[in-house]
């Protein structure tokens, strides 16, 4: 997590005098993804950061806190930085929670609904940097579809991996 107090010279966190406060949530599933490219954050986290920063600018908002779960699967909502983010928005005035894509937040529909409700109860609008989700009926429909696709992808991937492992074992592999 990066805060203004930690690094006042950073260009990743916008100054607090912007029209609306936003938080960003960034995530990669595996430690290998987080370290790809020989850096502490790999390639995906900086790309997500840049996309959420651009979205904040479009919204006229400033990112006041960033929460990063590097190497945390979205199959469960029990992720340290996600939980810290939910607590943060409960105690701070925040207008937006910006994610790169809905699947960064959750890979199952139940968790997505739970997280989204927690944000809404705090007056925080969930915004995707790459999907047109919002509080309109069509935006909510798209959010539901994207969340369902994320869950399908995760479950289907597990099925395909098991199928491949079975075939490998049949062929004499380990």
Biotite code that builds the C-alpha atoms (Angstrom):
import biotite.structure as struc

atoms = struc.array([
    struc.Atom([0.000, 0.000, 0.000], chain_id="A", res_id=1, res_name="UNK", atom_name="CA", element="C"),
    struc.Atom([1.220, 3.493, -0.794], chain_id="A", res_id=2, res_name="UNK", atom_name="CA", element="C"),
    struc.Atom([0.049, 6.598, 0.999], chain_id="A", res_id=3, res_name="UNK", atom_name="CA", element="C"),
    struc.Atom([0.670, 10.280, 0.529], chain_id="A", res_id=4, res_name="UNK", atom_name="CA", element="C"),
    struc.Atom([2.350, 10.464, 3.930], chain_id="A", res_id=5, res_name="UNK", atom_name="CA", element="C"),
    struc.Atom([4.718, 7.619, 3.024], chain_id="A", res_id=6, res_name="UNK", atom_name="CA", element="C"),
    struc.Atom([5.983, 9.216, -0.179], chain_id="A", res_id=7, res_name="UNK", atom_name="CA", element="C"),
    struc.Atom([4.950, 12.831, -0.876], chain_id="A", res_id=8, res_name="UNK", atom_name="CA", element="C"),
    struc.Atom([6.937, 12.876, -4.130], chain_id="A", res_id=9, res_name="UNK", atom_name="CA", element="C"),
    struc.Atom([5.118, 9.896, -5.643], chain_id="A", res_id=10, res_name="UNK", atom_name="CA", element="C"),
    struc.Atom([3.158, 10.385, -8.835], chain_id="A", res_id=11, res_name="UNK", atom_name="CA", element="C"),
    struc.Atom([1.071, 7.284, -8.110], chain_id="A", res_id=12, res_name="UNK", atom_name="CA", element="C"),
    struc.Atom([-1.071, 8.856, -5.443], chain_id="A", res_id=13, res_name="UNK", atom_name="CA", element="C"),
    struc.Atom([-2.875, 12.038, -6.364], chain_id="A", res_id=14, res_name="UNK", atom_name="CA", element="C"),
    struc.Atom([-2.940, 15.049, -4.065], chain_id="A", res_id=15, res_name="UNK", atom_name="CA", element="C"),
    struc.Atom([-5.826, 15.113, -1.574], chain_id="A", res_id=16, res_name="UNK", atom_name="CA", element="C"),
    struc.Atom([-7.232, 18.441, -2.823], chain_id="A", res_id=17, res_name="UNK", atom_name="CA", element="C"),
    struc.Atom([-8.985, 16.866, -5.817], chain_id="A", res_id=18, res_name="UNK", atom_name="CA", element="C"),
    struc.Atom([-12.764, 16.940, -6.153], chain_id="A", res_id=19, res_name="UNK", atom_name="CA", element="C"),
    struc.Atom([-13.353, 13.356, -4.985], chain_id="A", res_id=20, res_name="UNK", atom_name="CA", element="C"),
    struc.Atom([-11.316, 10.795, -3.094], chain_id="A", res_id=21, res_name="UNK", atom_name="CA", element="C"),
    struc.Atom([-10.759, 7.363, -4.590], chain_id="A", res_id=22, res_name="UNK", atom_name="CA", element="C"),
    struc.Atom([-9.057, 4.163, -3.543], chain_id="A", res_id=23, res_name="UNK", atom_name="CA", element="C"),
    struc.Atom([-7.593, 1.665, -5.958], chain_id="A", res_id=24, res_name="UNK", atom_name="CA", element="C"),
    struc.Atom([-7.429, -2.084, -5.554], chain_id="A", res_id=25, res_name="UNK", atom_name="CA", element="C"),
    struc.Atom([-4.811, -4.031, -7.522], chain_id="A", res_id=26, res_name="UNK", atom_name="CA", element="C"),
    struc.Atom([-4.286, -7.794, -7.521], chain_id="A", res_id=27, res_name="UNK", atom_name="CA", element="C"),
    struc.Atom([-2.406, -10.621, -9.185], chain_id="A", res_id=28, res_name="UNK", atom_name="CA", element="C"),
    struc.Atom([-3.119, -14.269, -8.412], chain_id="A", res_id=29, res_name="UNK", atom_name="CA", element="C"),
    struc.Atom([0.330, -15.723, -7.895], chain_id="A", res_id=30, res_name="UNK", atom_name="CA", element="C"),
    struc.Atom([3.632, -14.705, -6.344], chain_id="A", res_id=31, res_name="UNK", atom_name="CA", element="C"),
    struc.Atom([5.259, -15.588, -9.703], chain_id="A", res_id=32, res_name="UNK", atom_name="CA", element="C"),
    struc.Atom([3.089, -12.997, -11.478], chain_id="A", res_id=33, res_name="UNK", atom_name="CA", element="C"),
    struc.Atom([3.958, -10.448, -8.842], chain_id="A", res_id=34, res_name="UNK", atom_name="CA", element="C"),
    struc.Atom([7.684, -10.977, -9.362], chain_id="A", res_id=35, res_name="UNK", atom_name="CA", element="C"),
    struc.Atom([7.736, -11.422, -13.151], chain_id="A", res_id=36, res_name="UNK", atom_name="CA", element="C"),
    struc.Atom([10.279, -9.186, -14.840], chain_id="A", res_id=37, res_name="UNK", atom_name="CA", element="C"),
    struc.Atom([12.625, -9.169, -11.862], chain_id="A", res_id=38, res_name="UNK", atom_name="CA", element="C"),
    struc.Atom([10.801, -6.412, -9.989], chain_id="A", res_id=39, res_name="UNK", atom_name="CA", element="C"),
    struc.Atom([8.863, -6.464, -6.739], chain_id="A", res_id=40, res_name="UNK", atom_name="CA", element="C"),
    struc.Atom([5.601, -5.860, -8.605], chain_id="A", res_id=41, res_name="UNK", atom_name="CA", element="C"),
    struc.Atom([6.112, -7.663, -11.914], chain_id="A", res_id=42, res_name="UNK", atom_name="CA", element="C"),
    struc.Atom([4.378, -6.253, -14.979], chain_id="A", res_id=43, res_name="UNK", atom_name="CA", element="C"),
    struc.Atom([0.674, -6.526, -14.136], chain_id="A", res_id=44, res_name="UNK", atom_name="CA", element="C"),
    struc.Atom([0.543, -4.425, -10.957], chain_id="A", res_id=45, res_name="UNK", atom_name="CA", element="C"),
    struc.Atom([2.172, -1.335, -12.569], chain_id="A", res_id=46, res_name="UNK", atom_name="CA", element="C"),
    struc.Atom([-0.121, -1.716, -15.613], chain_id="A", res_id=47, res_name="UNK", atom_name="CA", element="C"),
    struc.Atom([-3.182, -1.930, -13.353], chain_id="A", res_id=48, res_name="UNK", atom_name="CA", element="C"),
    struc.Atom([-1.921, 1.073, -11.383], chain_id="A", res_id=49, res_name="UNK", atom_name="CA", element="C"),
    struc.Atom([-1.573, 3.170, -14.516], chain_id="A", res_id=50, res_name="UNK", atom_name="CA", element="C"),
    struc.Atom([-5.055, 2.193, -15.747], chain_id="A", res_id=51, res_name="UNK", atom_name="CA", element="C"),
    struc.Atom([-6.677, 3.032, -12.393], chain_id="A", res_id=52, res_name="UNK", atom_name="CA", element="C"),
    struc.Atom([-4.800, 6.350, -12.244], chain_id="A", res_id=53, res_name="UNK", atom_name="CA", element="C"),
    struc.Atom([-6.078, 7.294, -15.727], chain_id="A", res_id=54, res_name="UNK", atom_name="CA", element="C"),
    struc.Atom([-9.634, 6.336, -14.726], chain_id="A", res_id=55, res_name="UNK", atom_name="CA", element="C"),
    struc.Atom([-9.369, 8.464, -11.585], chain_id="A", res_id=56, res_name="UNK", atom_name="CA", element="C"),
    struc.Atom([-8.316, 11.424, -13.729], chain_id="A", res_id=57, res_name="UNK", atom_name="CA", element="C"),
    struc.Atom([-11.330, 10.872, -16.008], chain_id="A", res_id=58, res_name="UNK", atom_name="CA", element="C"),
    struc.Atom([-13.574, 10.911, -12.936], chain_id="A", res_id=59, res_name="UNK", atom_name="CA", element="C"),
    struc.Atom([-11.940, 14.058, -11.555], chain_id="A", res_id=60, res_name="UNK", atom_name="CA", element="C"),
    struc.Atom([-10.838, 12.060, -8.524], chain_id="A", res_id=61, res_name="UNK", atom_name="CA", element="C"),
    struc.Atom([-7.587, 11.576, -6.680], chain_id="A", res_id=62, res_name="UNK", atom_name="CA", element="C"),
    struc.Atom([-6.362, 8.202, -5.474], chain_id="A", res_id=63, res_name="UNK", atom_name="CA", element="C"),
    struc.Atom([-5.705, 8.676, -1.771], chain_id="A", res_id=64, res_name="UNK", atom_name="CA", element="C"),
    struc.Atom([-4.971, 5.034, -0.908], chain_id="A", res_id=65, res_name="UNK", atom_name="CA", element="C"),
    struc.Atom([-3.836, 2.049, -2.926], chain_id="A", res_id=66, res_name="UNK", atom_name="CA", element="C"),
    struc.Atom([-4.383, -1.539, -1.802], chain_id="A", res_id=67, res_name="UNK", atom_name="CA", element="C"),
    struc.Atom([-2.334, -4.306, -3.453], chain_id="A", res_id=68, res_name="UNK", atom_name="CA", element="C"),
    struc.Atom([-2.778, -8.044, -2.985], chain_id="A", res_id=69, res_name="UNK", atom_name="CA", element="C"),
    struc.Atom([0.197, -9.502, -4.847], chain_id="A", res_id=70, res_name="UNK", atom_name="CA", element="C"),
    struc.Atom([-0.086, -13.269, -5.067], chain_id="A", res_id=71, res_name="UNK", atom_name="CA", element="C"),
    struc.Atom([-3.639, -13.598, -3.751], chain_id="A", res_id=72, res_name="UNK", atom_name="CA", element="C"),
    struc.Atom([-6.300, -15.632, -5.520], chain_id="A", res_id=73, res_name="UNK", atom_name="CA", element="C"),
    struc.Atom([-9.674, -13.965, -6.016], chain_id="A", res_id=74, res_name="UNK", atom_name="CA", element="C"),
    struc.Atom([-11.451, -17.284, -5.426], chain_id="A", res_id=75, res_name="UNK", atom_name="CA", element="C"),
    struc.Atom([-11.725, -16.142, -1.821], chain_id="A", res_id=76, res_name="UNK", atom_name="CA", element="C"),
    struc.Atom([-12.461, -12.674, -0.501], chain_id="A", res_id=77, res_name="UNK", atom_name="CA", element="C"),
    struc.Atom([-10.239, -13.328, 2.515], chain_id="A", res_id=78, res_name="UNK", atom_name="CA", element="C"),
    struc.Atom([-7.330, -11.228, 1.233], chain_id="A", res_id=79, res_name="UNK", atom_name="CA", element="C"),
    struc.Atom([-5.423, -8.903, 3.571], chain_id="A", res_id=80, res_name="UNK", atom_name="CA", element="C"),
    struc.Atom([-5.428, -5.749, 1.449], chain_id="A", res_id=81, res_name="UNK", atom_name="CA", element="C"),
    struc.Atom([-9.031, -6.235, 0.312], chain_id="A", res_id=82, res_name="UNK", atom_name="CA", element="C"),
    struc.Atom([-10.122, -6.480, 3.940], chain_id="A", res_id=83, res_name="UNK", atom_name="CA", element="C"),
    struc.Atom([-8.040, -3.379, 4.810], chain_id="A", res_id=84, res_name="UNK", atom_name="CA", element="C"),
    struc.Atom([-9.642, -1.512, 1.918], chain_id="A", res_id=85, res_name="UNK", atom_name="CA", element="C"),
    struc.Atom([-13.154, -2.346, 3.142], chain_id="A", res_id=86, res_name="UNK", atom_name="CA", element="C"),
    struc.Atom([-12.201, -1.113, 6.626], chain_id="A", res_id=87, res_name="UNK", atom_name="CA", element="C"),
    struc.Atom([-10.631, 2.023, 5.146], chain_id="A", res_id=88, res_name="UNK", atom_name="CA", element="C"),
    struc.Atom([-13.762, 3.042, 3.233], chain_id="A", res_id=89, res_name="UNK", atom_name="CA", element="C"),
    struc.Atom([-15.843, 2.471, 6.371], chain_id="A", res_id=90, res_name="UNK", atom_name="CA", element="C"),
    struc.Atom([-13.842, 5.099, 8.241], chain_id="A", res_id=91, res_name="UNK", atom_name="CA", element="C"),
    struc.Atom([-12.847, 7.550, 5.490], chain_id="A", res_id=92, res_name="UNK", atom_name="CA", element="C"),
    struc.Atom([-14.830, 9.608, 3.010], chain_id="A", res_id=93, res_name="UNK", atom_name="CA", element="C"),
    struc.Atom([-14.259, 7.916, -0.347], chain_id="A", res_id=94, res_name="UNK", atom_name="CA", element="C"),
    struc.Atom([-16.305, 8.373, -3.512], chain_id="A", res_id=95, res_name="UNK", atom_name="CA", element="C"),
    struc.Atom([-14.809, 5.642, -5.726], chain_id="A", res_id=96, res_name="UNK", atom_name="CA", element="C"),
    struc.Atom([-13.138, 2.269, -5.551], chain_id="A", res_id=97, res_name="UNK", atom_name="CA", element="C"),
    struc.Atom([-11.290, 1.805, -8.835], chain_id="A", res_id=98, res_name="UNK", atom_name="CA", element="C"),
    struc.Atom([-10.195, -1.608, -10.111], chain_id="A", res_id=99, res_name="UNK", atom_name="CA", element="C"),
    struc.Atom([-8.607, -2.486, -13.430], chain_id="A", res_id=100, res_name="UNK", atom_name="CA", element="C"),
    struc.Atom([-11.253, -5.141, -14.089], chain_id="A", res_id=101, res_name="UNK", atom_name="CA", element="C"),
    struc.Atom([-14.045, -6.684, -12.029], chain_id="A", res_id=102, res_name="UNK", atom_name="CA", element="C"),
    struc.Atom([-12.161, -10.003, -11.924], chain_id="A", res_id=103, res_name="UNK", atom_name="CA", element="C"),
    struc.Atom([-9.377, -8.318, -9.917], chain_id="A", res_id=104, res_name="UNK", atom_name="CA", element="C"),
    struc.Atom([-11.912, -7.876, -7.121], chain_id="A", res_id=105, res_name="UNK", atom_name="CA", element="C"),
    struc.Atom([-13.574, -11.312, -7.146], chain_id="A", res_id=106, res_name="UNK", atom_name="CA", element="C"),
    struc.Atom([-13.700, -14.517, -9.149], chain_id="A", res_id=107, res_name="UNK", atom_name="CA", element="C"),
    struc.Atom([-17.026, -15.688, -7.792], chain_id="A", res_id=108, res_name="UNK", atom_name="CA", element="C"),
    struc.Atom([-20.403, -14.021, -7.902], chain_id="A", res_id=109, res_name="UNK", atom_name="CA", element="C"),
    struc.Atom([-21.204, -14.322, -4.192], chain_id="A", res_id=110, res_name="UNK", atom_name="CA", element="C"),
    struc.Atom([-17.986, -12.548, -3.142], chain_id="A", res_id=111, res_name="UNK", atom_name="CA", element="C"),
    struc.Atom([-18.498, -9.918, -5.837], chain_id="A", res_id=112, res_name="UNK", atom_name="CA", element="C"),
    struc.Atom([-21.976, -9.136, -4.509], chain_id="A", res_id=113, res_name="UNK", atom_name="CA", element="C"),
    struc.Atom([-20.739, -9.062, -0.903], chain_id="A", res_id=114, res_name="UNK", atom_name="CA", element="C"),
    struc.Atom([-17.819, -6.726, -1.694], chain_id="A", res_id=115, res_name="UNK", atom_name="CA", element="C"),
    struc.Atom([-19.991, -4.489, -3.874], chain_id="A", res_id=116, res_name="UNK", atom_name="CA", element="C"),
    struc.Atom([-22.639, -4.216, -1.137], chain_id="A", res_id=117, res_name="UNK", atom_name="CA", element="C"),
    struc.Atom([-19.981, -3.351, 1.467], chain_id="A", res_id=118, res_name="UNK", atom_name="CA", element="C"),
    struc.Atom([-18.729, -0.554, -0.802], chain_id="A", res_id=119, res_name="UNK", atom_name="CA", element="C"),
    struc.Atom([-22.261, 0.710, -1.533], chain_id="A", res_id=120, res_name="UNK", atom_name="CA", element="C"),
    struc.Atom([-23.115, 0.794, 2.190], chain_id="A", res_id=121, res_name="UNK", atom_name="CA", element="C"),
    struc.Atom([-20.158, 3.144, 2.643], chain_id="A", res_id=122, res_name="UNK", atom_name="CA", element="C"),
    struc.Atom([-21.307, 5.362, -0.235], chain_id="A", res_id=123, res_name="UNK", atom_name="CA", element="C"),
    struc.Atom([-18.470, 4.168, -2.481], chain_id="A", res_id=124, res_name="UNK", atom_name="CA", element="C"),
    struc.Atom([-19.060, 3.580, -6.181], chain_id="A", res_id=125, res_name="UNK", atom_name="CA", element="C"),
    struc.Atom([-17.193, 0.639, -7.719], chain_id="A", res_id=126, res_name="UNK", atom_name="CA", element="C"),
    struc.Atom([-15.549, 1.652, -10.992], chain_id="A", res_id=127, res_name="UNK", atom_name="CA", element="C"),
    struc.Atom([-13.676, -0.509, -13.496], chain_id="A", res_id=128, res_name="UNK", atom_name="CA", element="C"),
    struc.Atom([-10.921, 1.086, -15.554], chain_id="A", res_id=129, res_name="UNK", atom_name="CA", element="C"),
    struc.Atom([-11.647, -1.216, -18.496], chain_id="A", res_id=130, res_name="UNK", atom_name="CA", element="C"),
    struc.Atom([-15.336, -2.131, -18.211], chain_id="A", res_id=131, res_name="UNK", atom_name="CA", element="C"),
    struc.Atom([-18.326, 0.207, -18.343], chain_id="A", res_id=132, res_name="UNK", atom_name="CA", element="C"),
    struc.Atom([-19.867, -0.697, -15.019], chain_id="A", res_id=133, res_name="UNK", atom_name="CA", element="C"),
    struc.Atom([-21.733, 1.905, -13.004], chain_id="A", res_id=134, res_name="UNK", atom_name="CA", element="C"),
    struc.Atom([-24.941, 2.285, -11.000], chain_id="A", res_id=135, res_name="UNK", atom_name="CA", element="C"),
    struc.Atom([-27.231, 2.554, -14.047], chain_id="A", res_id=136, res_name="UNK", atom_name="CA", element="C"),
    struc.Atom([-29.398, -0.462, -14.921], chain_id="A", res_id=137, res_name="UNK", atom_name="CA", element="C"),
    struc.Atom([-27.214, -1.285, -17.934], chain_id="A", res_id=138, res_name="UNK", atom_name="CA", element="C"),
    struc.Atom([-24.033, -0.777, -15.897], chain_id="A", res_id=139, res_name="UNK", atom_name="CA", element="C"),
    struc.Atom([-25.302, -3.103, -13.178], chain_id="A", res_id=140, res_name="UNK", atom_name="CA", element="C"),
    struc.Atom([-26.235, -5.691, -15.813], chain_id="A", res_id=141, res_name="UNK", atom_name="CA", element="C"),
    struc.Atom([-22.742, -5.527, -17.306], chain_id="A", res_id=142, res_name="UNK", atom_name="CA", element="C"),
    struc.Atom([-21.208, -5.804, -13.839], chain_id="A", res_id=143, res_name="UNK", atom_name="CA", element="C"),
    struc.Atom([-23.233, -8.953, -13.167], chain_id="A", res_id=144, res_name="UNK", atom_name="CA", element="C"),
    struc.Atom([-22.280, -10.451, -16.527], chain_id="A", res_id=145, res_name="UNK", atom_name="CA", element="C"),
    struc.Atom([-18.571, -9.669, -16.037], chain_id="A", res_id=146, res_name="UNK", atom_name="CA", element="C"),
    struc.Atom([-18.638, -11.125, -12.531], chain_id="A", res_id=147, res_name="UNK", atom_name="CA", element="C"),
    struc.Atom([-20.333, -14.281, -13.797], chain_id="A", res_id=148, res_name="UNK", atom_name="CA", element="C"),
    struc.Atom([-17.783, -14.596, -16.610], chain_id="A", res_id=149, res_name="UNK", atom_name="CA", element="C"),
    struc.Atom([-14.956, -14.280, -14.055], chain_id="A", res_id=150, res_name="UNK", atom_name="CA", element="C"),
    struc.Atom([-16.474, -17.099, -12.002], chain_id="A", res_id=151, res_name="UNK", atom_name="CA", element="C"),
    struc.Atom([-16.939, -19.261, -15.114], chain_id="A", res_id=152, res_name="UNK", atom_name="CA", element="C"),
    struc.Atom([-13.328, -18.656, -16.163], chain_id="A", res_id=153, res_name="UNK", atom_name="CA", element="C"),
    struc.Atom([-12.007, -19.708, -12.770], chain_id="A", res_id=154, res_name="UNK", atom_name="CA", element="C"),
    struc.Atom([-14.145, -22.856, -12.537], chain_id="A", res_id=155, res_name="UNK", atom_name="CA", element="C"),
    struc.Atom([-13.532, -23.830, -16.148], chain_id="A", res_id=156, res_name="UNK", atom_name="CA", element="C"),
    struc.Atom([-9.772, -23.395, -15.760], chain_id="A", res_id=157, res_name="UNK", atom_name="CA", element="C"),
    struc.Atom([-9.776, -25.772, -12.794], chain_id="A", res_id=158, res_name="UNK", atom_name="CA", element="C"),
    struc.Atom([-11.715, -28.336, -14.861], chain_id="A", res_id=159, res_name="UNK", atom_name="CA", element="C"),
    struc.Atom([-9.324, -28.019, -17.800], chain_id="A", res_id=160, res_name="UNK", atom_name="CA", element="C"),
    struc.Atom([-6.245, -28.377, -15.583], chain_id="A", res_id=161, res_name="UNK", atom_name="CA", element="C"),
    struc.Atom([-7.691, -31.532, -13.979], chain_id="A", res_id=162, res_name="UNK", atom_name="CA", element="C"),
    struc.Atom([-8.497, -32.936, -17.420], chain_id="A", res_id=163, res_name="UNK", atom_name="CA", element="C"),
    struc.Atom([-4.944, -32.279, -18.605], chain_id="A", res_id=164, res_name="UNK", atom_name="CA", element="C"),
    struc.Atom([-3.410, -33.833, -15.505], chain_id="A", res_id=165, res_name="UNK", atom_name="CA", element="C"),
    struc.Atom([-5.577, -36.933, -15.912], chain_id="A", res_id=166, res_name="UNK", atom_name="CA", element="C"),
    struc.Atom([-4.549, -37.296, -19.539], chain_id="A", res_id=167, res_name="UNK", atom_name="CA", element="C"),
    struc.Atom([-0.898, -36.885, -18.595], chain_id="A", res_id=168, res_name="UNK", atom_name="CA", element="C"),
    struc.Atom([-1.230, -39.614, -15.936], chain_id="A", res_id=169, res_name="UNK", atom_name="CA", element="C"),
    struc.Atom([-2.930, -41.950, -18.456], chain_id="A", res_id=170, res_name="UNK", atom_name="CA", element="C"),
    struc.Atom([0.038, -41.406, -20.743], chain_id="A", res_id=171, res_name="UNK", atom_name="CA", element="C"),
    struc.Atom([2.474, -42.404, -17.988], chain_id="A", res_id=172, res_name="UNK", atom_name="CA", element="C"),
    struc.Atom([3.378, -38.929, -16.783], chain_id="A", res_id=173, res_name="UNK", atom_name="CA", element="C"),
    struc.Atom([3.369, -37.757, -13.218], chain_id="A", res_id=174, res_name="UNK", atom_name="CA", element="C"),
])
